[in-house]
Amino acid sequence: MNTKQIIVIVVVVALMGGLLARPIKGLVDANPGTTESGSAESSSAYNLRSVSDITKQSIHASLAQEITALEEKMVQANGDDERLALLEQLAQKWDDVAKFAPQGFIYEEMAEISPKFEYWLKAGDAYRTAYTNLQDTAMSAELNRLAIRSYEKATQLDENNLDAKTGLGAAMVTGTGNPMAGIALLQEVVAKDPKNIQANKTLGLFSLQSRQFDKAIERFNTVVELSPDAESYFYLATGYENIGLKNEAIAAFQKSKELASDPTLSQFIDRRVEELSK
């Protein structure tokens, strides 16, 4: 298991603590017309430099120095080709430590220099991964807004690309006052590609959040049949548990533990299985 996989598994337990209590705006909120999208003020507060400075505080000092040196070189770069090469190096540095917010700004800047579909898609993916687990609500809202914009740019360049549509649909559900438009986009993806793993996983997660556990179970069963992973089995088990299917929940939890090989998640699953076995 690589470093990024371990990070994902470790946060699954923390995510589940607040997942079912966090409604999807417009689906179960009392005021469906409200939205928490980024304001002009939040937009001006976050850029590559500010987010990079914030994120450097959470990584090793030597790596932070390497990133700073690359950033200084970028300021002095001669021409777009050199700047793009340095931005690519910066993106890789942040990827090595699974820090996604700076990557979003980097890929967006690359897309502004060279408006390629690939850059806009990577920007959207990085922004969406970053805001998904972020505790800072102001930054999360802004990254969500930037993800939507990046995916929209990507779909303008390739309107049939299912990865871009999946990302846009997911970002729209969490970041706009019209989540049903995002869900419709995701359903369009699975209608064209019933075995699309990311779209099924995203719809499954939203079904858990809106307490539609039968639908969540259906989605995550599709995911684990196609590409079994610890996180999806964990969410599948959560769906089973919430409709009272204890044996199925135990079996899914145990598969999650088997695939994760992570002590933190394993200990949590052992406690859940013990409680379900009573």
C-alpha positions as CSV (number, residue, x, y, z in Angstrom):
1,M,0.0,0.0,0.0
2,N,1.5,3.4,-1.0
3,T,1.5,6.5,1.1
4,K,-1.6,8.1,-0.5
5,Q,-3.6,4.9,0.0
6,I,-2.7,4.8,3.7
7,I,-3.7,8.5,4.1
8,V,-7.0,7.8,2.5
9,I,-7.7,4.7,4.7
10,V,-6.7,6.5,7.9
11,V,-9.2,9.3,7.2
12,V,-12.1,7.0,6.4
13,V,-13.0,6.5,10.1
14,A,-12.9,10.2,10.7
15,L,-15.0,10.9,7.6
16,M,-17.7,8.5,8.7
17,G,-18.0,10.2,12.0
18,G,-19.6,13.2,10.3
19,L,-20.7,11.8,7.0
20,L,-24.2,10.7,7.9
21,A,-24.8,13.9,10.0
22,R,-23.8,16.2,7.1
23,P,-26.8,16.8,4.7
24,I,-26.5,17.5,1.0
25,K,-27.6,21.1,0.4
26,G,-30.9,21.3,-1.3
27,L,-31.8,17.7,-0.7
28,V,-32.4,17.6,3.1
29,D,-31.7,21.2,4.2
30,A,-34.6,23.2,5.6
31,N,-33.7,26.0,3.2
32,P,-32.9,24.4,-0.1
33,G,-32.2,27.6,-1.9
34,T,-29.2,28.5,0.2
35,T,-25.6,28.0,-1.0
36,E,-22.2,28.2,0.5
37,S,-20.3,28.8,-2.7
38,G,-17.2,31.0,-2.4
39,S,-17.6,34.7,-2.3
40,A,-15.5,37.3,-3.9
41,E,-13.8,37.9,-0.6
42,S,-12.9,34.2,-0.2
43,S,-11.7,34.1,-3.8
44,S,-9.2,36.9,-3.2
45,A,-7.9,35.2,0.0
46,Y,-6.7,32.0,-1.7
47,N,-4.2,31.7,-4.5
48,L,-1.2,29.5,-5.3
49,R,1.2,31.5,-3.1
50,S,-1.1,31.8,0.0
51,V,-2.2,28.1,-0.2
52,S,1.4,27.0,-0.7
53,D,2.5,28.9,2.3
54,I,-0.3,27.4,4.4
55,T,0.4,23.9,3.2
56,K,4.2,24.1,3.7
57,Q,3.5,24.3,7.5
58,S,2.3,20.7,7.5
59,I,5.3,19.1,5.6
60,H,8.9,18.5,6.4
61,A,11.1,21.7,6.4
62,S,13.6,20.3,3.9
63,L,10.8,19.6,1.4
64,A,9.2,23.0,2.0
65,Q,12.6,24.6,1.2
66,E,12.8,22.6,-2.1
67,I,9.3,23.8,-3.0
68,T,10.2,27.4,-2.2
69,A,13.3,27.2,-4.4
70,L,11.2,26.0,-7.3
71,E,8.7,28.8,-6.7
72,E,11.5,31.3,-6.8
73,K,12.8,29.8,-10.1
74,M,9.4,30.0,-11.5
75,V,9.2,33.8,-10.9
76,Q,12.4,34.2,-12.9
77,A,11.4,31.8,-15.7
78,N,12.0,32.8,-19.3
79,G,9.0,31.9,-21.4
80,D,6.0,29.6,-21.1
81,D,7.9,26.4,-21.7
82,E,10.3,26.9,-18.8
83,R,7.4,28.0,-16.6
84,L,5.3,25.0,-17.5
85,A,8.3,22.7,-16.7
86,L,8.8,24.2,-13.3
87,L,5.0,24.1,-12.6
88,E,5.1,20.4,-13.5
89,Q,7.9,19.8,-11.0
90,L,6.0,21.7,-8.3
91,A,2.9,19.6,-8.9
92,Q,4.9,16.4,-8.5
93,K,6.5,17.7,-5.2
94,W,3.0,18.2,-3.8
95,D,1.8,14.9,-5.1
96,D,4.6,13.1,-3.4
97,V,3.2,14.2,0.0
98,A,-0.5,14.0,-1.0
99,K,-1.1,17.7,-0.7
100,F,-3.8,18.5,-3.2
101,A,-4.8,22.1,-2.7
102,P,-1.6,23.6,-4.1
103,Q,-1.8,21.2,-7.0
104,G,-5.1,22.6,-8.0
105,F,-3.8,26.1,-8.4
106,I,-0.7,24.8,-10.2
107,Y,-2.7,22.9,-12.8
108,E,-5.0,25.8,-13.2
109,E,-2.0,28.1,-13.9
110,M,-0.7,25.5,-16.4
111,A,-4.1,25.5,-18.1
112,E,-4.1,29.3,-18.3
113,I,-0.7,29.1,-20.1
114,S,-1.6,26.1,-22.3
115,P,-5.4,25.5,-22.3
116,K,-5.4,21.7,-22.5
117,F,-8.2,19.5,-21.3
118,E,-5.7,17.4,-19.2
119,Y,-4.7,20.4,-17.2
120,W,-8.2,21.6,-16.4
121,L,-9.2,18.0,-15.5
122,K,-6.3,17.7,-13.1
123,A,-7.0,21.0,-11.6
124,G,-10.6,20.0,-10.9
125,D,-9.5,16.6,-9.5
126,A,-6.9,18.2,-7.2
127,Y,-9.4,20.9,-5.9
128,R,-12.1,18.3,-5.3
129,T,-9.7,15.9,-3.4
130,A,-8.5,18.8,-1.3
131,Y,-11.8,20.2,-0.2
132,T,-13.3,16.8,0.5
133,N,-11.4,16.3,3.7
134,L,-10.8,19.9,4.6
135,Q,-11.8,21.3,8.0
136,D,-11.4,25.0,7.0
137,T,-15.0,25.7,5.7
138,A,-14.0,29.0,4.0
139,M,-11.2,27.4,2.0
140,S,-13.3,24.3,1.4
141,A,-16.1,26.4,-0.2
142,E,-13.6,28.3,-2.4
143,L,-11.9,25.1,-3.5
144,N,-15.3,23.6,-4.3
145,R,-16.1,26.7,-6.5
146,L,-12.7,26.4,-8.2
147,A,-13.3,22.7,-8.9
148,I,-16.6,23.4,-10.5
149,R,-15.0,26.1,-12.7
150,S,-12.1,23.8,-13.7
151,Y,-14.4,20.9,-14.6
152,E,-16.6,23.3,-16.6
153,K,-13.5,24.4,-18.6
154,A,-12.6,20.8,-19.1
155,T,-16.1,19.8,-20.4
156,Q,-16.0,22.8,-22.8
157,L,-12.9,21.3,-24.4
158,D,-14.3,17.7,-24.4
159,E,-18.0,17.6,-23.7
160,N,-18.2,13.8,-23.9
161,N,-15.5,13.0,-21.4
162,L,-17.0,11.0,-18.5
163,D,-14.2,11.8,-16.0
164,A,-14.9,15.5,-16.3
165,K,-18.6,15.0,-16.1
166,T,-18.2,12.8,-13.0
167,G,-16.1,15.4,-11.3
168,L,-18.4,18.3,-12.2
169,G,-21.4,16.4,-11.0
170,A,-19.8,15.6,-7.7
171,A,-18.6,19.2,-7.2
172,M,-22.1,20.6,-8.1
173,V,-23.8,18.4,-5.5
174,T,-21.6,19.7,-2.7
175,G,-21.0,23.2,-3.8
176,T,-24.2,24.6,-5.3
177,G,-27.8,25.2,-4.2
178,N,-29.0,22.9,-7.0
179,P,-27.5,19.5,-6.1
180,M,-30.0,17.6,-8.3
181,A,-28.3,19.0,-11.4
182,G,-25.1,17.4,-10.2
183,I,-26.8,14.1,-9.4
184,A,-28.4,14.2,-12.9
185,L,-25.0,14.6,-14.4
186,L,-23.7,11.6,-12.5
187,Q,-26.7,9.5,-13.5
188,E,-26.0,10.5,-17.1
189,V,-22.5,9.1,-16.7
190,V,-23.7,5.7,-15.3
191,A,-26.4,5.5,-18.0
192,K,-23.6,5.7,-20.6
193,D,-21.2,3.6,-18.6
194,P,-22.9,1.5,-15.9
195,K,-19.6,0.2,-14.7
196,N,-18.0,3.7,-14.2
197,I,-16.3,3.2,-10.8
198,Q,-15.9,6.8,-9.9
199,A,-19.5,7.8,-10.7
200,N,-20.9,4.8,-8.9
201,K,-18.7,5.5,-5.9
202,T,-19.7,9.2,-5.8
203,L,-23.4,8.4,-6.2
204,G,-23.1,5.8,-3.4
205,L,-21.5,8.3,-1.1
206,F,-24.2,10.9,-1.7
207,S,-26.8,8.2,-1.1
208,L,-25.2,7.5,2.3
209,Q,-25.3,11.2,3.1
210,S,-29.0,11.5,2.2
211,R,-29.7,8.3,4.1
212,Q,-30.8,6.4,1.0
213,F,-29.0,3.2,2.3
214,D,-30.5,0.8,-0.2
215,K,-29.3,2.9,-3.1
216,A,-25.9,3.2,-1.5
217,I,-25.6,-0.5,-1.1
218,E,-26.4,-1.0,-4.8
219,R,-23.8,1.5,-5.8
220,F,-21.0,0.2,-3.6
221,N,-21.8,-3.4,-4.5
222,T,-21.1,-2.4,-8.1
223,V,-17.9,-0.7,-7.1
224,V,-16.5,-3.7,-5.1
225,E,-17.4,-6.1,-7.8
226,L,-15.4,-4.1,-10.3
227,S,-12.5,-2.8,-8.2
228,P,-12.6,-3.8,-4.5
229,D,-10.9,-1.5,-2.1
230,A,-11.0,-1.0,1.7
231,E,-12.9,2.3,1.6
232,S,-15.7,1.1,-0.6
233,Y,-16.2,-2.0,1.5
234,F,-16.3,0.2,4.6
235,Y,-19.1,2.4,3.0
236,L,-20.9,-0.8,1.9
237,A,-20.8,-2.1,5.5
238,T,-22.1,1.2,6.7
239,G,-25.1,0.9,4.4
240,Y,-25.9,-2.6,5.5
241,E,-25.5,-1.6,9.2
242,N,-28.0,1.2,8.8
243,I,-30.7,-1.0,7.4
244,G,-30.1,-3.7,10.1
245,L,-28.4,-6.4,7.9
246,K,-25.8,-7.2,10.6
247,N,-24.3,-10.3,8.9
248,E,-23.8,-8.5,5.6
249,A,-22.3,-5.5,7.5
250,I,-19.9,-7.8,9.4
251,A,-18.8,-9.5,6.2
252,A,-18.2,-6.2,4.4
253,F,-16.3,-4.7,7.4
254,Q,-14.1,-7.8,7.5
255,K,-13.3,-7.4,3.7
256,S,-12.5,-3.7,4.4
257,K,-10.1,-4.7,7.2
258,E,-8.5,-7.4,5.0
259,L,-7.8,-5.0,2.1
260,A,-6.7,-2.1,4.3
261,S,-4.0,-3.7,6.3
262,D,-4.0,-0.6,8.4
263,P,-4.0,-0.8,12.2
264,T,-6.2,2.3,12.8
265,L,-9.0,1.1,10.6
266,S,-8.6,-2.5,11.7
267,Q,-9.1,-1.6,15.4
268,F,-12.2,0.5,14.5
269,I,-13.6,-2.4,12.5
270,D,-12.9,-4.9,15.3
271,R,-15.0,-2.7,17.6
272,R,-17.8,-2.4,15.1
273,V,-17.9,-6.2,14.4
274,E,-17.9,-6.9,18.1
275,E,-20.9,-4.6,18.6
276,L,-22.8,-6.0,15.6
277,S,-22.2,-9.5,16.9
278,K,-24.0,-9.0,20.1
